[in-house]
Amino acid sequence: MTLDSILIAHRDKIIGQWVDRIHTEVSERYRSRPVSELLVTVTEGVDANFAALSRNDFSKINALIEKITRLRLEGGFSLSEVHAAFESYRAVILPI
């Protein structure tokens, strides 16, 4: 199996697990965010990571990082919380 096919085949699982990790493991501030909101941003993140990993297109992930960082920092999140949320993607995909 290629990386593309793995990421495509497990896309919904990755989204669900990443939302769950962010919502339950990252911080109290993320725990207070609605799951529906996290679902939107995580789906964007999965698609942006796919573009970076499979197509070597970093434009989507760079734009998302700017968007999420600005949104979360304005919302009182620390940079380490934002980083931990992004980093949890790795914890989700490595076992797959």
Residue pairs with C-beta under 8 A, 6 or more apart in sequence:
1 9
3 53
3 54
4 50
4 54
6 96
7 14
7 50
7 53
7 54
7 93
8 50
10 93
10 96
11 46
11 50
13 96
14 46
14 89
14 92
14 93
14 96
15 39
15 42
15 43
15 46
17 92
18 42
18 45
18 46
18 88
18 89
18 92
19 35
19 38
19 39
19 42
21 88
21 91
21 92
22 30
22 38
22 42
22 85
22 88
23 30
23 31
23 33
23 35
23 38
24 31
25 88
26 81
26 84
26 85
26 88
27 77
27 81
27 84
29 75
29 76
29 77
29 81
30 38
30 77
30 81
30 85
41 64
41 68
44 64
45 61
45 64
45 68
45 86
45 89
46 89
47 60
48 60
48 61
48 63
48 64
49 61
49 89
51 57
51 58
51 59
51 60
51 61
52 58
52 60
52 61
65 86
68 82
68 85
68 86
69 79
69 82
72 81
72 82
72 85
73 79
73 82
